[in-house]
Amino acid sequence: MYRILLLDDDKELCDLLTEYLRPEGFEIIVAHDGDEGLEAALSSPLDLLLLDVMLPGKNGFDVLRELRVKSPVPVLMLTAKGDEIDRIVGLELGADDYLPKPFNPRELLARIRAVLRRGERPEPSASERLISGDIEMDLGARTVRVGRKEAELTSVEFKLLEALMRAPGKVVSRDKLSLASLDRTLGPFERSLDVHVSNLRRKLGPSDDGTPRIRTVRSEGYLLSCAAIR
């Protein structure tokens, strides 16, 4: 059974979502303010945090910022409908995905399952490694090293890098990258994938010659610029 923390100050919404999600096999913990929610997120094992932006005490961004210092738990942010800035800020701070309010509970359930699938570890026997220049990805251990340093990636960033490393030197379309990393297609004008790519670029750092490791190919997608060896 997956354990989900629902952090939202709308108590009626929390009750409705709890009634909807529990029969689907989820254990739901509820908190209604930022301080209480952050403490719960750091003190108990979780599989997912459903995080509202507008909260009493610490707001959702503050909670996410402090959480990411200590925990890689997947985060699905609940944002105001049409407020693109909140979505971009949430993704830049390390959220895995977002869903604007109001939303259909069935869509929320689909997003939850997609985020959880991305975080599932492969079987211990999986020992495949991908190497591209000085980047080494261990798919079994779910680790990434750049040179001698380990890169701390979210599950979305890990899947995104894996898709690029499986096609070194080739353009991978935005739609293909979205399906690989977000487990869904992109909506019209949606920028979530671009923010995840930007975060991944920052964590990988530039190549030795100072150029970005991941190149943008306008109107097509992205390309990992260094050659790979299996």
N, CA, C and O of each residue as an XYZ file, in Angstrom:
920
protein
N       0.843     -1.201      0.000
C       0.000      0.000      0.000
C       0.874      1.246      0.000
O       1.770      1.384      0.832
N       0.611      2.146     -0.931
C       1.357      3.397     -0.991
C       0.858      4.356      0.084
O      -0.329      4.395      0.409
N       1.801      5.133      0.629
C       1.475      6.088      1.700
C       1.606      7.506      1.148
O       2.672      7.903      0.678
N       0.514      8.262      1.210
C       0.468      9.605      0.638
C       0.146     10.620      1.728
O      -0.768     10.425      2.530
N       0.914     11.708      1.743
C       0.601     12.841      2.611
C      -0.113     13.891      1.781
O       0.418     14.363      0.776
N      -1.318     14.256      2.200
C      -2.120     15.285      1.536
C      -2.023     16.551      2.380
O      -2.564     16.611      3.484
N      -1.338     17.554      1.861
C      -1.114     18.809      2.587
C      -1.896     19.921      1.910
O      -1.464     20.471      0.896
N      -3.059     20.249      2.482
C      -3.956     21.241      1.902
C      -4.813     21.804      3.022
O      -5.262     21.057      3.891
N      -5.048     23.122      3.014
C      -5.838     23.719      4.093
C      -7.343     23.624      3.849
O      -8.130     24.015      4.711
N      -7.750     23.118      2.700
C      -9.163     22.921      2.398
C      -9.598     21.573      2.981
O      -9.403     20.530      2.356
N     -10.184     21.601      4.174
C     -10.508     20.365      4.875
C     -11.579     19.555      4.152
O     -11.544     18.325      4.161
N     -12.528     20.246      3.526
C     -13.568     19.531      2.786
C     -12.956     18.778      1.599
O     -13.312     17.629      1.337
N     -12.043     19.428      0.891
C     -11.369     18.772     -0.227
C     -10.560     17.580      0.267
O     -10.567     16.523     -0.365
N      -9.864     17.737      1.388
C      -9.074     16.631      1.945
C      -9.962     15.437      2.275
O      -9.599     14.291      2.008
N     -11.133     15.710      2.859
C     -12.064     14.617      3.191
C     -12.529     13.903      1.922
O     -12.582     12.674      1.881
N     -12.866     14.677      0.885
C     -13.341     14.087     -0.366
C     -12.255     13.242     -1.031
O     -12.524     12.138     -1.503
N     -11.025     13.768     -1.067
C      -9.936     13.037     -1.704
C      -9.562     11.786     -0.909
O      -9.203     10.758     -1.483
N      -9.651     11.884      0.409
C      -9.367     10.710      1.241
C     -10.369      9.602      0.960
O      -9.994      8.439      0.815
N     -11.646      9.967      0.881
C     -12.690      8.981      0.582
C     -12.511      8.381     -0.805
O     -12.833      7.214     -1.028
N     -11.997      9.176     -1.734
C     -11.820      8.695     -3.109
C     -10.589      7.806     -3.241
O     -10.632      6.785     -3.927
N      -9.489      8.188     -2.588
C      -8.211      7.512     -2.797
C      -8.033      6.247     -1.954
O      -7.358      5.311     -2.383
N      -8.622      6.209     -0.777
C      -8.425      5.030      0.080
C      -8.914      3.741     -0.567
O      -8.208      2.735     -0.493
N     -10.090      3.719     -1.198
C     -10.519      2.473     -1.861
C      -9.627      2.066     -3.032
O      -9.683      0.925     -3.491
N      -8.799      3.006     -3.519
C      -7.879      2.697     -4.611
C      -6.568      2.093     -4.108
O      -5.662      1.813     -4.893
N      -6.478      1.897     -2.790
C      -5.312      1.225     -2.230
C      -4.253      2.143     -1.653
O      -3.100      1.736     -1.506
N      -4.621      3.380     -1.320
C      -3.660      4.321     -0.767
C      -3.947      4.582      0.710
O      -5.101      4.699      1.122
N      -2.880      4.669      1.494
C      -3.009      5.146      2.869
C      -2.809      6.648      2.852
O      -1.787      7.135      2.368
N      -3.781      7.390      3.379
C      -3.762      8.858      3.293
C      -3.517      9.459      4.673
O      -4.222      9.156      5.636
N      -2.500     10.319      4.746
C      -2.248     11.143      5.927
C      -2.568     12.579      5.540
O      -2.237     13.012      4.436
N      -3.207     13.317      6.434
C      -3.658     14.677      6.098
C      -3.030     15.689      7.052
O      -2.954     15.460      8.259
N      -2.585     16.801      6.495
C      -2.130     17.945      7.283
C      -2.675     19.203      6.626
O      -2.900     19.237      5.416
N      -2.889     20.251      7.445
C      -3.573     21.437      6.933
C      -2.748     22.727      6.979
O      -3.222     23.763      6.513
N      -1.536     22.694      7.524
C      -0.692     23.887      7.456
C       0.741     23.471      7.156
O       1.125     22.316      7.344
N       1.522     24.439      6.684
C       2.843     24.128      6.176
C       3.796     23.550      7.197
O       4.523     22.603      6.896
N       3.806     24.101      8.404
C       4.730     23.618      9.430
C       4.408     22.175      9.817
O       5.296     21.327      9.903
N       3.129     21.917     10.049
C       2.697     20.565     10.395
C       3.003     19.591      9.263
O       3.454     18.471      9.503
N       2.757     20.018      8.038
C       2.977     19.141      6.894
C       4.446     18.821      6.673
O       4.795     17.677      6.378
N       5.310     19.820      6.813
C       6.740     19.583      6.635
C       7.258     18.612      7.685
O       8.043     17.714      7.380
N       6.815     18.798      8.920
C       7.230     17.881      9.987
C       6.782     16.453      9.690
O       7.538     15.502      9.890
N       5.532     16.310      9.206
C       5.023     14.972      8.873
C       5.799     14.362      7.717
O       6.080     13.164      7.716
N       6.146     15.185      6.732
C       6.862     14.681      5.555
C       8.266     14.205      5.903
O       8.780     13.276      5.280
N       8.888     14.840      6.897
C      10.256     14.495      7.264
C      10.345     13.434      8.345
O      11.401     12.836      8.551
N       9.238     13.199      9.036
C       9.298     12.282     10.186
C       8.682     10.916      9.931
O       8.802     10.022     10.768
N       8.020     10.737      8.782
C       7.390      9.448      8.505
C       7.672      9.033      7.070
O       7.774      9.895      6.197
N       7.803      7.732      6.798
C       8.071      7.280      5.425
C       6.887      7.553      4.516
O       5.749      7.230      4.856
N       7.154      8.152      3.352
C       6.104      8.510      2.399
C       6.478      8.019      1.014
O       7.656      7.870      0.688
N       5.456      7.768      0.201
C       5.669      7.465     -1.210
C       5.371      8.668     -2.091
O       5.850      8.744     -3.223
N       4.570      9.626     -1.569
C       4.189     10.789     -2.363
C       3.640     11.876     -1.455
O       2.973     11.596     -0.458
N       3.931     13.124     -1.817
C       3.345     14.284     -1.142
C       2.480     15.039     -2.139
O       2.960     15.458     -3.192
N       1.195     15.214     -1.807
C       0.292     16.084     -2.555
C       0.316     17.436     -1.855
O      -0.138     17.555     -0.717
N       0.838     18.446     -2.524
C       1.171     19.704     -1.864
C       0.449     20.880     -2.497
O       0.635     21.175     -3.678
N      -0.381     21.552     -1.697
C      -1.042     22.769     -2.154
C      -0.079     23.942     -2.029
O       0.796     23.934     -1.164
N      -0.230     24.945     -2.878
C       0.647     26.113     -2.826
C       0.245     27.045     -1.690
O       1.092     27.472     -0.906
N      -1.052     27.365     -1.599
C      -1.527     28.331     -0.606
C      -1.815     27.617      0.710
O      -2.790     26.875      0.824
N      -0.949     27.851      1.712
C      -1.079     27.200      3.015
C      -0.835     28.214      4.123
O      -0.057     29.150      3.936
N      -1.492     28.046      5.288
C      -1.118     28.859      6.448
C       0.238     28.415      6.980
O       0.649     27.272      6.781
N       0.928     29.323      7.655
C       2.278     29.004      8.106
C       3.210     29.047      6.909
O       3.184     30.009      6.142
N       4.022     28.033      6.738
C       4.874     27.953      5.548
C       3.993     27.704      4.330
O       3.099     26.860      4.381
N       4.231     28.426      3.230
C       3.472     28.140      2.021
C       4.061     26.908      1.321
O       5.092     26.383      1.740
N       3.407     26.462      0.269
C       3.843     25.246     -0.394
C       5.254     25.324     -0.943
O       5.980     24.330     -0.926
N       5.659     26.503     -1.435
C       7.008     26.656     -1.968
C       8.061     26.526     -0.861
O       9.099     25.893     -1.052
N       7.780     27.133      0.297
C       8.714     27.021      1.421
C       8.829     25.574      1.891
O       9.921     25.096      2.197
N       7.688     24.881      1.947
C       7.707     23.471      2.337
C       8.561     22.665      1.367
O       9.400     21.868      1.787
N       8.347     22.872      0.070
C       9.082     22.122     -0.944
C      10.567     22.436     -0.887
O      11.403     21.539     -0.990
N      10.894     23.716     -0.722
C      12.307     24.125     -0.671
C      13.022     23.436      0.496
O      14.125     22.918      0.324
N      12.405     23.427      1.673
C      13.035     22.803      2.845
C      13.019     21.279      2.742
O      13.948     20.612      3.196
N      11.970     20.738      2.149
C      11.875     19.289      1.998
C      12.982     18.765      1.099
O      13.575     17.727      1.394
N      13.271     19.462      0.013
C      14.249     18.986     -0.967
C      15.682     18.963     -0.422
O      16.547     18.284     -0.976
N      15.929     19.699      0.655
C      17.252     19.653      1.277
C      17.495     18.291      1.916
O      18.633     17.830      1.995
N      16.411     17.645      2.376
C      16.553     16.417      3.153
C      15.888     15.196      2.548
O      16.192     14.074      2.953
N      14.982     15.380      1.582
C      14.205     14.241      1.111
C      13.935     14.303     -0.391
O      13.618     15.368     -0.921
N      14.061     13.147     -1.087
C      13.738     13.102     -2.520
C      12.321     12.604     -2.788
O      11.994     12.265     -3.925
N      11.464     12.555     -1.744
C      10.115     12.014     -1.922
C       9.404     12.723     -3.077
O       9.464     13.949     -3.163
N       8.734     11.983     -3.967
C       8.021     12.629     -5.081
C       6.966     13.610     -4.589
O       6.290     13.365     -3.590
N       6.835     14.723     -5.304
C       5.882     15.772     -4.927
C       5.024     16.124     -6.131
O       5.535     16.434     -7.207
N       3.707     16.072     -5.933
C       2.738     16.520     -6.934
C       2.081     17.769     -6.373
O       1.373     17.703     -5.368
N       2.312     18.912     -7.020
C       1.802     20.176     -6.512
C       0.403     20.454     -7.049
O       0.091     20.152     -8.201
N      -0.429     21.033     -6.196
C      -1.777     21.456     -6.568
C      -1.757     22.973     -6.675
O      -1.531     23.660     -5.679
N      -1.989     23.500     -7.868
C      -1.838     24.928     -8.109
C      -3.159     25.541     -8.568
O      -4.071     24.839     -9.001
N      -3.238     26.860     -8.462
C      -4.439     27.570     -8.910
C      -4.555     27.476    -10.424
O      -3.555     27.548    -11.139
N      -5.756     27.317    -10.895
C      -5.983     27.198    -12.343
C      -5.488     28.445    -13.058
O      -5.823     29.562    -12.663
N      -4.696     28.265    -14.099
C      -4.233     29.371    -14.912
C      -3.021     30.092    -14.365
O      -2.503     30.991    -15.027
N      -2.539     29.728    -13.159
C      -1.388     30.418    -12.585
C      -0.106     29.703    -12.985
O       0.428     28.894    -12.226
N       0.381     30.007    -14.175
C       1.545     29.305    -14.722
C       2.803     29.576    -13.910
O       3.667     28.705    -13.811
N       2.924     30.760    -13.328
C       4.124     31.099    -12.565
C       4.286     30.136    -11.391
O       5.393     29.666    -11.127
N       3.193     29.838    -10.681
C       3.268     28.893     -9.558
C       3.766     27.536    -10.024
O       4.566     26.897     -9.341
N       3.295     27.092    -11.184
C       3.696     25.783    -11.696
C       5.185     25.758    -12.005
O       5.883     24.809    -11.650
N       5.670     26.809    -12.670
C       7.078     26.852    -13.038
C       7.965     26.925    -11.799
O       8.976     26.228    -11.716
N       7.592     27.764    -10.840
C       8.370     27.877     -9.606
C       8.403     26.530     -8.881
O       9.456     26.113     -8.399
N       7.254     25.848     -8.799
C       7.209     24.549     -8.145
C       8.135     23.543     -8.808
O       8.850     22.813     -8.121
N       8.130     23.497    -10.127
C       9.005     22.569    -10.845
C      10.470     22.934    -10.643
O      11.313     22.050    -10.486
N      10.777     24.224    -10.646
C      12.161     24.653    -10.441
C      12.664     24.286     -9.046
O      13.857     24.053     -8.855
N      11.762     24.237     -8.083
C      12.150     23.888     -6.714
C      12.232     22.378     -6.497
O      12.678     21.926     -5.442
N      11.798     21.588     -7.503
C      11.959     20.145     -7.380
C      10.683     19.346     -7.355
O      10.723     18.150     -7.065
N       9.530     19.966     -7.653
C       8.297     19.185     -7.756
C       8.379     18.264     -8.962
O       9.005     18.606     -9.966
N       7.752     17.101     -8.872
C       7.761     16.137     -9.967
C       6.703     16.459    -11.017
O       6.912     16.221    -12.207
N       5.581     16.995    -10.583
C       4.506     17.332    -11.516
C       3.553     18.272    -10.795
O       3.716     18.545     -9.606
N       2.555     18.764    -11.525
C       1.568     19.647    -10.925
C       0.205     19.348    -11.520
O       0.095     18.733    -12.581
N      -0.830     19.791    -10.824
C      -2.196     19.661    -11.314
C      -2.960     20.901    -10.891
O      -3.056     21.189     -9.698
N      -3.515     21.654    -11.861
C      -4.243     22.872    -11.498
C      -5.623     22.561    -10.928
O      -6.293     21.626    -11.367
N      -6.036     23.358     -9.944
C      -7.386     23.267     -9.385
C      -8.324     24.140    -10.206
O      -7.893     25.151    -10.762
N      -9.609     23.766    -10.293
C     -10.197     22.502     -9.837
C      -9.826     21.367    -10.780
O      -9.564     21.599    -11.960
N      -9.802     20.146    -10.270
C      -9.407     19.014    -11.093
C     -10.398     17.866    -10.914
O     -11.131     17.795     -9.928
N     -10.396     16.980    -11.894
C     -11.196     15.761    -11.813
C     -10.439     14.740    -10.978
O      -9.265     14.493    -11.254
N     -11.062     14.130     -9.963
C     -10.352     13.134     -9.140
C      -9.739     12.007     -9.956
O      -8.708     11.456     -9.571
N     -10.357     11.658    -11.078
C      -9.790     10.598    -11.908
C      -8.467     11.030    -12.527
O      -7.547     10.225    -12.674
N      -8.379     12.319    -12.891
C      -7.109     12.809    -13.422
C      -6.051     12.839    -12.327
O      -4.890     12.510    -12.573
N      -6.448     13.234    -11.117
C      -5.503     13.212     -9.999
C      -4.988     11.798     -9.773
O      -3.787     11.599     -9.590
N      -5.874     10.825     -9.783
C      -5.477      9.430     -9.588
C      -4.495      8.997    -10.675
O      -3.508      8.321    -10.387
N      -4.762      9.384    -11.917
C      -3.860      9.030    -13.019
C      -2.491      9.676    -12.825
O      -1.467      9.039    -13.071
N      -2.462     10.933    -12.387
C      -1.186     11.624    -12.160
C      -0.422     10.966    -11.008
O       0.793     10.783    -11.085
N      -1.140     10.615     -9.948
C      -0.499      9.948     -8.803
C       0.165      8.653     -9.242
O       1.323      8.396     -8.914
N      -0.574      7.842     -9.984
C      -0.033      6.553    -10.422
C       1.151      6.738    -11.362
O       2.099      5.954    -11.330
N       1.099      7.778    -12.203
C       2.217      8.040    -13.106
C       3.467      8.424    -12.324
O       4.557      7.937    -12.625
N       3.324      9.296    -11.318
C       4.469      9.697    -10.501
C       5.039      8.502     -9.748
O       6.257      8.345     -9.666
N       4.175      7.662     -9.199
C       4.639      6.501     -8.440
C       5.336      5.488     -9.343
O       6.318      4.867     -8.936
N       4.834      5.316    -10.566
C       5.488      4.395    -11.491
C       6.904      4.857    -11.806
O       7.816      4.037    -11.914
N       7.093      6.161    -11.955
C       8.420      6.678    -12.270
C       9.404      6.409    -11.145
O      10.599      6.236    -11.387
N       8.907      6.375     -9.918
C       9.802      6.190     -8.779
C      10.080      4.750     -8.433
O      10.894      4.474     -7.552
N       9.416      3.813     -9.113
C       9.630      2.407     -8.784
C      11.020      1.973     -9.212
O      11.480      2.298    -10.307
N      11.682      1.234     -8.331
C      13.027      0.744     -8.628
C      12.948     -0.533     -9.449
O      12.020     -1.323     -9.273
N      13.904     -0.748    -10.343
C      13.940     -2.000    -11.078
C      14.344     -3.147    -10.169
O      14.760     -2.923     -9.032
N      14.229     -4.350    -10.650
C      14.631     -5.513     -9.871
C      16.120     -5.418     -9.551
O      16.887     -4.875    -10.345
N      16.549     -5.954     -8.367
C      17.951     -5.858     -7.980
C      18.902     -6.451     -9.013
O      20.070     -6.064     -9.062
N      18.425     -7.389     -9.844
C      19.299     -8.012    -10.839
C      19.620     -7.076    -11.999
O      20.551     -7.321    -12.767
N      18.836     -5.994    -12.120
C      19.082     -5.052    -13.211
C      20.406     -4.334    -12.975
O      20.536     -3.589    -12.004
N      21.382     -4.545    -13.839
C      22.710     -3.964    -13.637
C      23.170     -3.180    -14.856
O      24.362     -2.913    -15.008
N      22.250     -2.815    -15.713
C      22.620     -2.088    -16.923
C      23.182     -0.716    -16.588
O      22.677     -0.019    -15.708
N      24.226     -0.344    -17.297
C      24.832      0.972    -17.147
C      24.860      1.679    -18.497
O      25.081      1.060    -19.538
N      24.634      2.976    -18.456
C      24.782      3.814    -19.637
C      25.900      4.801    -19.360
O      25.945      5.408    -18.290
N      26.805      4.965    -20.320
C      27.937      5.867    -20.153
C      27.987      6.817    -21.340
O      27.929      6.394    -22.495
N      28.094      8.090    -21.042
C      28.202      9.109    -22.088
C      29.228     10.127    -21.633
O      28.966     10.937    -20.743
N      30.414     10.079    -22.258
C      31.481     10.959    -21.800
C      31.821     10.644    -20.358
O      32.153      9.505    -20.030
N      31.741     11.652    -19.488
C      32.032     11.425    -18.065
C      30.759     11.226    -17.236
O      30.803     11.277    -16.007
N      29.619     10.998    -17.916
C      28.361     10.710    -17.216
C      28.149      9.208    -17.201
O      28.179      8.560    -18.247
N      27.935      8.652    -16.016
C      27.658      7.223    -15.881
C      26.355      7.030    -15.120
O      26.187      7.541    -14.012
N      25.440      6.290    -15.724
C      24.129      6.028    -15.118
C      24.014      4.538    -14.816
O      24.151      3.702    -15.710
N      23.762      4.212    -13.550
C      23.535      2.833    -13.119
C      22.033      2.658    -12.953
O      21.447      3.187    -12.008
N      21.404      1.919    -13.867
C      19.954      1.797    -13.847
C      19.463      0.952    -12.690
O      18.364      1.178    -12.184
N      20.265     -0.027    -12.258
C      19.860     -0.872    -11.148
C      19.877     -0.122     -9.828
O      18.928     -0.190     -9.047
N      20.973      0.599     -9.588
C      21.104      1.357     -8.335
C      20.428      2.714     -8.409
O      20.286      3.394     -7.393
N      20.005      3.116     -9.617
C      19.385      4.415     -9.845
C      20.297      5.547     -9.367
O      19.879      6.434     -8.622
N      21.548      5.490     -9.816
C      22.513      6.533     -9.475
C      23.086      7.115    -10.754
O      23.131      6.453    -11.791
N      23.522      8.357    -10.666
C      24.169      9.057    -11.782
C      25.418      9.736    -11.244
O      25.376     10.448    -10.241
N      26.533      9.500    -11.935
C      27.786     10.154    -11.568
C      28.269     11.007    -12.733
O      28.248     10.574    -13.886
N      28.695     12.203    -12.424
C      29.299     13.095    -13.411
C      30.739     13.291    -12.966
O      31.011     13.991    -11.991
N      31.665     12.657    -13.702
C      33.040     12.624    -13.225
C      33.102     11.791    -11.952
O      32.671     10.638    -11.936
N      33.629     12.367    -10.907
C      33.733     11.656     -9.620
C      32.603     12.021     -8.659
O      32.557     11.530     -7.531
N      31.698     12.881     -9.111
C      30.653     13.387     -8.221
C      29.300     12.780     -8.564
O      28.937     12.674     -9.736
N      28.552     12.380     -7.532
C      27.219     11.838     -7.762
C      26.215     12.988     -7.903
O      26.236     13.940     -7.123
N      25.351     12.889     -8.893
C      24.309     13.899     -9.115
C      23.012     13.427     -8.470
O      22.554     12.312     -8.720
N      22.430     14.274     -7.649
C      21.171     13.947     -6.976
C      20.014     14.357     -7.880
O      19.684     15.539     -7.975
N      19.393     13.372     -8.549
C      18.323     13.663     -9.503
C      16.979     13.208     -8.958
O      16.898     12.222     -8.225
N      15.922     13.934     -9.319
C      14.570     13.476     -9.024
C      14.235     12.319     -9.977
O      14.968     12.063    -10.932
N      13.142     11.639     -9.712
C      12.750     10.525    -10.579
C      12.477     11.007    -12.004
O      12.785     10.300    -12.963
N      11.905     12.200    -12.150
C      11.645     12.758    -13.481
C      12.963     13.023    -14.201
O      13.117     12.662    -15.367
N      13.905     13.644    -13.518
C      15.195     13.962    -14.128
C      15.952     12.696    -14.508
O      16.615     12.653    -15.544
N      15.856     11.669    -13.672
C      16.531     10.392    -13.959
C      15.982      9.776    -15.245
O      16.744      9.357    -16.116
N      14.646      9.726    -15.358
C      14.026      9.157    -16.554
C      14.340      9.999    -17.795
O      14.539      9.464    -18.886
N      14.380     11.295    -17.615
C      14.691     12.203    -18.714
C      16.112     11.971    -19.221
O      16.340     11.876    -20.427
N      17.059     11.881    -18.300
C      18.446     11.641    -18.688
C      18.604     10.264    -19.326
O      19.350     10.112    -20.293
N      17.908      9.258    -18.792
C      17.983      7.919    -19.376
C      17.539      7.937    -20.838
O      18.188      7.339    -21.696
N      16.429      8.626    -21.118
C      15.926      8.689    -22.494
C      16.943      9.360    -23.419
O      17.118      8.931    -24.560
N      17.613     10.407    -22.936
C      18.614     11.089    -23.750
C      19.856     10.230    -23.938
O      20.448     10.229    -25.017
N      20.258      9.496    -22.897
C      21.467      8.683    -22.985
C      21.269      7.437    -23.839
O      22.240      6.835    -24.298
N      20.020      7.050    -24.053
C      19.756      5.910    -24.942
C      19.772      6.326    -26.414
O      19.713      5.483    -27.310
N      19.851      7.637    -26.649
C      19.928      8.124    -28.033
C      20.993      9.207    -28.131
O      20.686     10.336    -28.514
N      22.241      8.886    -27.792
C      23.298      9.915    -27.759
C      23.537     10.512    -29.137
O      23.610      9.806    -30.143
N      23.655     11.827    -29.150
C      23.922     12.512    -30.411
C      22.729     12.617    -31.333
O      22.860     13.105    -32.455
N      21.579     12.174    -30.891
C      20.372     12.233    -31.710
C      19.311     13.081    -31.010
O      19.227     13.111    -29.782
N      18.512     13.762    -31.811
C      17.437     14.575    -31.251
C      16.313     13.656    -30.750
O      15.850     12.770    -31.468
N      15.893     13.889    -29.515
C      14.748     13.169    -28.953
C      13.611     14.176    -28.831
O      13.775     15.230    -28.217
N      12.472     13.858    -29.407
C      11.358     14.815    -29.449
C      10.827     15.114    -28.057
O      10.986     14.316    -27.133
N      10.204     16.256    -27.919
C       9.619     16.652    -26.638
C       8.521     15.681    -26.228
O       8.389     15.347    -25.051
N       7.727     15.224    -27.206
C       6.667     14.273    -26.870
C       7.237     12.962    -26.333
O       6.715     12.407    -25.367
N       8.303     12.470    -26.955
C       8.910     11.225    -26.490
C       9.530     11.400    -25.111
O       9.422     10.514    -24.263
N      10.168     12.522    -24.886
C      10.761     12.783    -23.574
C       9.689     12.935    -22.502
O       9.872     12.496    -21.367
N       8.572     13.557    -22.864
C       7.478     13.717    -21.912
C       6.896     12.365    -21.512
O       6.638     12.123    -20.333
N       6.691     11.491    -22.484
C       6.165     10.159    -22.174
C       7.148      9.367    -21.322
O       6.743      8.632    -20.421
N       8.443      9.516    -21.606
C       9.454      8.770    -20.866
C       9.604      9.267    -19.437
O       9.792      8.467    -18.520
N       9.522     10.582    -19.236
C       9.810     11.142    -17.913
C       8.573     11.491    -17.099
O       8.589     11.375    -15.873
N       7.496     11.919    -17.765
C       6.272     12.312    -17.066
C       5.154     11.288    -17.217
O       4.132     11.368    -16.535
N       5.354     10.327    -18.116
C       4.367      9.274    -18.373
C       3.059      9.854    -18.899
O       1.988      9.308    -18.637
N       3.141     10.945    -19.632
C       1.960     11.561    -20.240
C       2.406     12.475    -21.364
O       3.576     12.844    -21.458
N       1.453     12.835    -22.219
C       1.746     13.795    -23.280
C       1.641     15.215    -22.735
O       0.979     15.454    -21.725
N       2.280     16.131    -23.393
C       2.259     17.524    -22.959
C       0.989     18.222    -23.423
O       0.485     17.957    -24.514
N       0.476     19.119    -22.583
C      -0.656     19.938    -22.981
C      -0.176     21.091    -23.850
O       1.018     21.383    -23.903
N      -1.119     21.749    -24.536
C      -0.751     22.895    -25.372
C      -0.051     23.986    -24.552
O      -0.536     24.378    -23.490
N       1.080     24.466    -25.046
C       1.852     25.539    -24.414
C       2.412     25.162    -23.045
O       2.847     26.044    -22.304
N       2.414     23.881    -22.692
C       2.907     23.468    -21.375
C       4.431     23.522    -21.345
O       5.091     23.120    -22.303
N       4.984     24.018    -20.247
C       6.432     24.222    -20.151
C       7.088     23.304    -19.121
O       8.277     23.452    -18.839
N       6.343     22.369    -18.561
C       6.900     21.551    -17.481
C       8.146     20.796    -17.916
O       9.116     20.729    -17.162
N       8.140     20.219    -19.131
C       9.299     19.467    -19.596
C      10.525     20.376    -19.697
O      11.626     19.979    -19.314
N      10.339     21.587    -20.209
C      11.457     22.508    -20.365
C      12.079     22.868    -19.017
O      13.296     23.018    -18.909
N      11.244     23.004    -18.001
C      11.768     23.320    -16.665
C      12.566     22.139    -16.125
O      13.627     22.330    -15.531
N      12.060     20.910    -16.327
C      12.806     19.735    -15.878
C      14.147     19.621    -16.604
O      15.154     19.269    -15.989
N      14.170     19.914    -17.903
C      15.429     19.888    -18.657
C      16.388     20.937    -18.099
O      17.579     20.667    -17.940
N      15.878     22.123    -17.803
C      16.712     23.188    -17.241
C      17.311     22.764    -15.905
O      18.490     23.004    -15.646
N      16.494     22.131    -15.054
C      16.997     21.646    -13.770
C      18.073     20.577    -13.964
O      19.083     20.567    -13.260
N      17.845     19.679    -14.927
C      18.810     18.618    -15.201
C      20.122     19.201    -15.708
O      21.192     18.767    -15.282
N      20.060     20.179    -16.612
C      21.267     20.842    -17.109
C      22.084     21.422    -15.944
O      23.304     21.268    -15.879
N      21.381     22.082    -15.043
C      22.067     22.719    -13.914
C      22.764     21.674    -13.049
O      23.887     21.894    -12.596
N      22.109     20.544    -12.817
C      22.699     19.518    -11.952
C      23.861     18.794    -12.622
O      24.805     18.389    -11.944
N      23.808     18.625    -13.937
C      24.904     17.966    -14.653
C      26.094     18.899    -14.833
O      27.239     18.449    -14.883
N      25.822     20.199    -14.930
C      26.887     21.161    -15.178
C      27.299     21.148    -16.639
O      26.851     20.292    -17.402
N      28.148     22.089    -17.038
C      28.574     22.164    -18.440
C      29.634     21.117    -18.770
O      30.232     20.518    -17.876
N      29.855     20.907    -20.062
C      30.953     20.047    -20.512
C      32.284     20.735    -20.225
O      32.322     21.899    -19.826
N      33.376     19.996    -20.436
C      34.699     20.550    -20.158
C      34.980     21.815    -20.961
O      35.715     22.696    -20.516
N      34.381     21.892    -22.159
C      34.618     23.085    -22.988
C      33.640     24.215    -22.682
O      33.637     25.244    -23.357
N      32.800     24.013    -21.647
C      31.883     25.068    -21.228
C      30.532     25.056    -21.903
O      29.668     25.858    -21.548
N      30.318     24.170    -22.869
C      29.031     24.106    -23.564
C      28.046     23.237    -22.785
O      28.464     22.354    -22.036
N      26.739     23.475    -22.950
C      25.746     22.651    -22.249
C      25.817     21.197    -22.717
O      26.038     20.932    -23.898
N      25.632     20.267    -21.798
C      25.627     18.849    -22.156
C      24.354     18.496    -22.922
O      24.354     17.589    -23.754
N      23.275     19.218    -22.637
C      21.998     18.962    -23.314
C      21.681     20.161    -24.190
O      21.529     21.277    -23.694
N      21.582     19.932    -25.492
C      21.301     21.005    -26.445
C      19.819     21.047    -26.787
O      19.159     20.013    -26.896
N      19.313     22.254    -26.952
C      17.949     22.447    -27.433
C      17.968     22.523    -28.953
O      18.724     23.300    -29.536
N      17.131     21.712    -29.587
C      16.970     21.778    -31.040
C      15.595     22.375    -31.292
O      14.574     21.710    -31.115
N      15.578     23.596    -31.695
C      14.334     24.369    -31.786
C      13.262     23.651    -32.599
O      13.517     23.140    -33.690
N      12.063     23.626    -32.038
C      10.863     23.034    -32.662
C      10.944     21.513    -32.800
O      10.043     20.898    -33.371
N      12.019     20.898    -32.282
C      12.144     19.445    -32.403
C      12.270     18.740    -31.069
O      11.506     17.818    -30.782
N      13.218     19.155    -30.251
C      13.388     18.467    -28.973
C      14.737     18.778    -28.367
O      15.215     19.911    -28.433
N      15.357     17.751    -27.766
C      16.631     17.928    -27.076
C      17.602     16.836    -27.500
O      17.205     15.778    -27.988
N      18.898     17.124    -27.299
C      19.957     16.228    -27.745
C      21.061     16.209    -26.711
O      21.502     17.257    -26.237
N      21.514     14.989    -26.357
C      22.681     14.856    -25.476
C      23.915     14.943    -26.353
O      24.115     14.098    -27.225
N      24.740     15.947    -26.136
C      25.778     16.289    -27.099
C      26.986     15.381    -27.088
O      27.714     15.327    -28.079
N      27.229     14.654    -25.987
C      28.433     13.826    -25.948
C      28.131     12.392    -26.344
O      27.038     11.891    -26.078
N      29.098     11.722    -26.984
C      28.913     10.355    -27.464
C      28.820      9.377    -26.307
O      29.365      9.616    -25.230
N      28.125      8.277    -26.541
C      27.918      7.298    -25.476
C      28.568      5.971    -25.810
O      28.748      5.620    -26.976
N      28.918      5.240    -24.758
C      29.456      3.890    -24.884
C      28.637      2.989    -23.993
O      28.389      3.336    -22.838
N      28.211      1.849    -24.487
C      27.443      0.901    -23.681
C      28.397     -0.043    -22.954
O      27.952     -0.923    -22.218
